[in-house]
Amino acid sequence: MANEPDFTFEEAAFARGAFRVAGVDEVGRGPLCGPVVAAAVRLDPARIPEGLDDSKKLTRARREALNEALAQTADVSVGLASVEEIDALNILQASHSAICRAVRGLSVAPDHVLVDGNRVPGDLAGSAEAVVKGDARSLSIAAASIVAKVWRDRLMVDLAQQHPGYGWERNAGYPTKDHLEALQNLGVTPHHRRSFKPVHHILYQAKSISS
């Protein structure tokens, strides 16, 4: 199928002299809470799991199975940027920090990195290229999108147990109706991003009422 990711970008990098090519993607720019999570994956061309695709196109069960397969067959690393970093820097810069950490965490440094999106983080060492809609075009980036999504979803389930009522186990921190209602009724947790408007507005309202 024409719309499935393939190994074209990786093979082009190999043809230019690269030996170790990694794909990187991040998840969690849009949520109101929790860290942004990036994953870097260097696939073994001889052991690529079947069915890799943009994580958004896959069921939770399929993502979980592919995540396990990647742990067995690929070099995988995860990097985070905390809520504090997101509020201090901004979500774009925090995402770039998470991406750089994920790449640095690989067991062997890649000599070329494929980054999902339209820009390469300035702190990313070595050769890299941005691939627009890369999670639907590159198998390495698709793999990274799966790892990042599974990792962050699991984290949000854990945080939901510590802070029940916000529905994070279902909404992963995105501004769904139930999440926004819980923010109004239960207040802001330490895991919420204070620089994001819905959270900021509730804090501002609370401060206005208390003063």
KEDO-987073 format. One record per atom (N, C-alpha, C, O): x, y, z; residue in one letter. Coordinates in steps of 0.05 Angstrom, whole numbers, plus 5000, padded with zeros to 4 digits. Example, Ala and Ser with C-alpha at 12.3 -4.5 7.8 and 13.67 -1.06 7.14 Angstrom:
2
526448865156A
524649105156A
526449345156A
528549345169A
525749555142S
527349795143S
525850015157S
526850235161S
***
This chain:
211
501749765000M
500050005000M
501750255000M
503850265014M
500950454985A
502650694981A
502750855007A
504751005010A
500750835024N
500751005048N
502150885072N
502051005094N
503450665069E
504850545091E
507750635092E
508950675070E
508950665115P
511750745117P
513550535105P
512850295105P
515850615095D
517750425084D
520650505093D
520950665110D
522550375080F
525350415089F
526950595069F
529350595069F
525450755053T
526750915032T
528651125044T
530851155034T
527851265065F
529551475077F
532051355089F
534251465086F
531751125102E
533950985114E
535950895092E
538350925095E
534850775071E
536550665050E
538050895036E
540350865028E
536751125033A
538151355021A
540451445038A
542551525028A
540151445065A
542251515083A
544551315082A
546951385082A
543851055080F
545950855077F
547550895051F
549950865051F
546150965030A
547451015004A
549351245005A
551251254990A
548751435023R
550551665026R
552851615045R
554551785050R
552951375056G
555151295073G
554551255103G
556351195118G
552051295111A
551351245139A
551350955145A
550750785128A
552050885170F
552050605179F
549750555199F
548550335200F
549250755215R
547250725236R
545150955234R
545851185239R
542750885225V
540651085221V
538451045242V
537450815245V
537751255255A
535651235276A
533251415268A
533651625255A
530851335276G
528551505273G
527751615300G
528051475320G
526651855301V
525851965327V
523152105324V
522652235303V
521452075344D
518852205344D
518152265373D
519152145391D
516352465377E
515452525404E
512452525406E
511052545385E
511452495430V
508652495435V
508052655460V
509752655478V
505852805460G
505152945484G
505453245483G
505753375504G
505353365459R
505453655457R
502853775466R
502753995478R
500653645459G
497953765463G
496753735490G
494953895497G
497453535506P
496153495532P
496553735551P
498353895548P
494753745571L
494953955592L
496753875615L
497354035632L
497553615615C
499153525638C
501053305628C
500753195606C
502953245646G
504953035640G
507153125623G
506953345610G
509352975621P
511653055606P
511153015576P
509252875568P
512953125560V
513053055532V
515052835530V
517152845543V
514452635514V
516152385512V
517052345484V
515452345465V
519652315480A
520852255454A
522051975455A
523051885475A
522051845432A
523351585429A
525151595405A
524551715384A
527451465407A
529251425384A
529551125380A
529950975399A
529451035355V
529550755348V
531450715325V
531150845304V
533350535328R
535050455306R
534350165299R
534949975314R
533050125276L
532149855268L
534449695257L
536349795245L
534249435262D
536049245248D
534649175222D
532549055222D
535949245199P
534549205173P
533748915168P
531848855153P
535148725182A
534448445178A
532248345197A
531348115194A
531448515216R
529548425236R
527448645242R
526948705265R
526348755221I
524248955224I
521548825230I
520648675214I
520348885253P
517748765258P
515648845237P
515649075227P
513948665231E
511848715211E
509648885223E
508948855246E
508549065207G
506249225215G
506849485227G
505049625238G
509449575226L
510049845237L
508550055221L
508550055197L
507450245236D
505850465223D
505650685243D
506350655267D
504750915234D
504051145251D
502451045275D
500450915271D
503451095299S
502050995323S
499151065324S
497550915336S
498351295313K
495551385314K
493751195298K
491351195302K
494851055279K
493250875262K
492950595274K
491450425263K
494250545296L
494250275308L
492550255333L
492250455347L
491550025338T
490049985363T
492049975387T
494449925382T
491050015411R
492849995434R
494149715436R
496549705441R
492649505431A
493849235432A
496049195412A
498049075418A
495649305388R
497649275367R
500149435374R
502349345369R
499749685385R
502049845393R
503649695415R
506149695414R
502249575434E
503549435456E
505249205445E
507549155453E
504049055426A
505448825415A
507948915399A
510048785401A
507649125383L
509949215368L
512049345386L
514449315380L
511249465407N
513149575426N
514849355438N
517349385440N
513649125445E
515148895455E
517048785434E
519248715440E
516048765409A
517748665387A
520148845383A
522348755378A
519749105384L
521949295380L
524049275403L
526449295398L
523049225427A
524949195450A
526748955445A
529048955456A
525848755430Q
527348515425Q
529248535401Q
531248395399Q
528548715382T
529948705356T
531448965349T
533048965331T
530949185364A
532049445356A
533449575379A
533149495402A
535049785373D
536249955394D
534250175399D
533550335382D
533150185424V
530950365431V
531750535455V
532950435474V
531050785454S
531550965476S
529251165479S
527951235459S
528651245504V
526551435510V
527751675524V
529351645542V
526851915517G
527652165530G
525252325538G
523252335523G
525352455561L
523052615571L
523852905575L
526152975578L
521853075573A
522053345583A
519753395603A
517453345596A
520453485627S
518553495648S
516553735645S
516953905628S
514453725661V
512553945662V
513954205668V
513354415657V
515854195687E
517354435695E
518854555671E
518954795667E
520054375655E
521554465631E
519654585611E
520254785598E
517354455607I
515454555588I
514554835595I
514355015578I
514054875621D
513155145630D
515355345628D
514855585623D
517855265633A
520055455633A
521055525605A
521755745599A
520955325587L
522055365560L
519955445540L
520055655527L
518055275536N
515755265518N
515654985507N
517654835508N
513354905496I
513054625489I
514854535466I
515754315465I
515454715447L
517154645424L
520054595434L
521154385427L
521054775450Q
523854735460Q
524054495478Q
526054355478Q
521954455494A
522054215512A
521953965495A
523253765502A
520353965474S
520253725456S
522953675444S
523853445442S
524353885436H
526953855424H
528953745445H
530653575438H
528753825470S
530453715491S
529953425494S
531853265497S
527453335494A
526753055497A
527852895474A
528852675478A
527653005449I
528752865426I
531752825428I
532752605423I
533153035436C
536053005439C
536852805460C
538752655457C
535352795482R
535852605503R
535352315493R
536852135500R
533252275478A
532652015467A
534951915449A
535751685451A
535852095432V
538052015413V
540651955429V
541951755423V
541252115449R
543652075465R
543451815481R
545551695488R
541051715486G
540651475502G
541051215486G
541050995498G
541251225460L
541650985444L
544350855452L
546250995460L
544450585450S
546850445459S
549350525442S
551550525453S
548950575417V
551050675399V
550050925385V
547750925374V
551651125384A
550751375372A
550251335342A
551851225328A
547951425332P
547351405303P
548951615288P
549751825298P
549551555262D
550951755246D
549051905228D
549852085213D
546451825229H
544351985216H
541751945230H
541051725237H
540252165234V
537752155249V
535452265232V
535752485220V
533352125230L
530852205217L
528952315238L
528052165255L
528252565236V
526552695256V
523752755245V
523552875223V
521752655258D
519052715249D
518453015252D
519053145272D
517253135231G
516553415232G
518053575211G
519053475191G
518053845215N
519254025195N
521754165205N
522754345191N
522754085228R
525254215237R
526854015254R
525853845268R
529454055253V
531353895268V
532254055293V
532954285290V
532153935317P
533054075341P
535954185337P
537654035328P
536354425345G
539054545342G
541154405358G
543554415350G
540454275380D
542454145397D
543053855389D
544653715401D
541653765368L
542053485359L
544753465344L
545153585323L
546453305356A
549153275345A
549153105319A
547552925317A
550953165301G
551353005277G
549353055255G
547953255255G
549252875236S
547552895212S
544652825218S
544052625231S
542852995209A
539952945214A
538353085193A
539253275180A
535952975189E
534053105170E
531253085181E
530452895194E
529653295176A
526853295184A
525153165162A
525653215138A
523253005170V
521452865151V
518652935159V
517552835179V
517353105143V
514553175148V
512752935146V
512952775127V
510952895165K
509252655167K
510952405167K
510252205155K
513252415180G
515152195180G
514151945191G
514951725183G
512251955211D
511251715223D
509551545204D
509051315209D
508751675182A
507251525161A
508951465137A
508051345118A
511551545137R
513251515114R
515751355119R
516751215101R
516851365144S
519251235151S
518751015172S
517451075192S
519750775167L
519350555186L
520750615213L
519650545234L
523050745212S
524450815237S
522851015253S
522750995278S
521751215240I
520251415255I
517551295264I
516651355286I
516351125248A
513950985257A
514450825282A
512850825301A
516750685282A
517450535306A
517750715330A
516850645352A
519050945326A
519451135348A
516751245358A
516351285382A
514851285340S
512251395348S
510751185365S
509351265384S
511150935359I
509850725375I
511050705403I
509550695423I
513650705405V
515050685431V
514250925448V
513650895472V
514351165437A
513751405452A
510851405462A
510251475485A
508951325445K
506151315452K
505551115474K
504151175493K
506750875471V
506250665492V
507450755518V
506150725539V
509850865518W
511150955542W
509551165556W
509151155581W
508651365541R
507251585554R
504451505564R
503551585585R
503051335548D
500451245556D
500651085583D
498951115600D
502750925585R
503050775610R
503550965634R
502550925656R
505251165629L
505751355650L
503251495659L
502751535683L
501551575640M
499051725647M
497151545662M
495551635678M
497151285656V
495451095672V
496451085701V
494851085720V
499151085705D
500251085732D
499551345746D
498751335770D
499751575733L
499051825745L
496151845751L
495351975771L
494451715735A
491551725739A
490851585765A
488851655779A
492351385773Q
491851245798Q
492551415822Q
491351395843Q
494551595818Q
495251785840Q
493352025841Q
492952135863Q
492252095818H
490352325817H
487852245803H
487452315779H
486152085816P
483651995803P
481752225797P
481752435811P
480052185777G
477952375771G
478352535746G
476452655735G
480852545736Y
481452705712Y
481252535686Y
481252655664Y
481152275689G
480852105666G
483352065649G
483252005626G
485652105662W
488152085647W
488651815635W
490051785615W
487451605648E
487851335637E
486451305610E
487051125595E
484451485605R
483051485579R
483951705560R
484351665537R
484351945571N
484952175554N
487952245552N
488652425537N
489652105567A
492552155567A
493252445572A
495452535565A
491452585585G
492052865592G
491153065572G
491553305576G
489952985550Y
489053175530Y
486553315541Y
485253215559Y
485953555530P
483753715541P
480953625532P
479553765518P
480253385540T
477553285535T
475553415554T
476353555573T
473053375548K
470953495564K
471153415593K
470953575612K
471553145598D
471653055626D
474153155640D
474053215664D
476353195625H
478753295638H
478353595645H
479153675667H
477253745627L
476754035633L
474854065656L
475154245673L
472753905658E
470853915680E
472253845706E
471753975727E
473953645705A
475453565730A
477353785739A
477653835763A
478553925720L
480254155727L
478654365742L
479654475762L
476254425733Q
474554615746Q
473754525774Q
473754675793Q
473054265776N
471954165801N
474054075821N
473654105845N
476253955812L
478253845829L
480754015832L
482253985851L
481054205813G
483454375814G
485854275799G
485654065785G
487954425801V
490454365786V
492354195802V
492754245825V
493353985789T
495353805803T
498153895796T
498554065779T
500153785810P
502953845804P
503753755776P
505853845766P
502153585764H
502953485738H
501753655715H
502353595691H
500153855721H
499054025700H
501054235691H
502654335707H
500854305666R
502654505653R
501354775658R
499454855645R
502654925675R
501455185683R
501555395661R
500155595662R
503255355641S
503455545619S
501355505598S
501055665580S
499855275600F
497755225580F
495155365588F
494455365612F
493855485569K
491655675575K
489555565594K
488855695613K
488355335588P
486155235606P
487055215635P
485555275654P
489555125640V
490655095667V
491255375679V
490455435701V
492555545663H
493155815672H
490655965680H
490656105700H
488555945664H
486056085670H
484855995696H
483856165712H
484955735702I
483755635727I
485455735751I
484355815771I
488055735748L
489855835769L
489356135774L
489256225796L
488956275752Y
488456565754Y
485856625767Y
485556805784Y
483756465761Q
481156495773Q
481356445803Q
480256585820Q
482856225810A
483156155838A
484556365854A
483856425877A
486556485841K
488156695854K
486356945858K
486457075879K
484657005838S
482957235840S
480857205862S
480257395877S
479856965865I
477856905885I
479056925913I
477857045931I
481456805916S
482756805942S
483657085951S
483757145975S
484257255932S
485057535939S
482657715941S
482957955947S
***
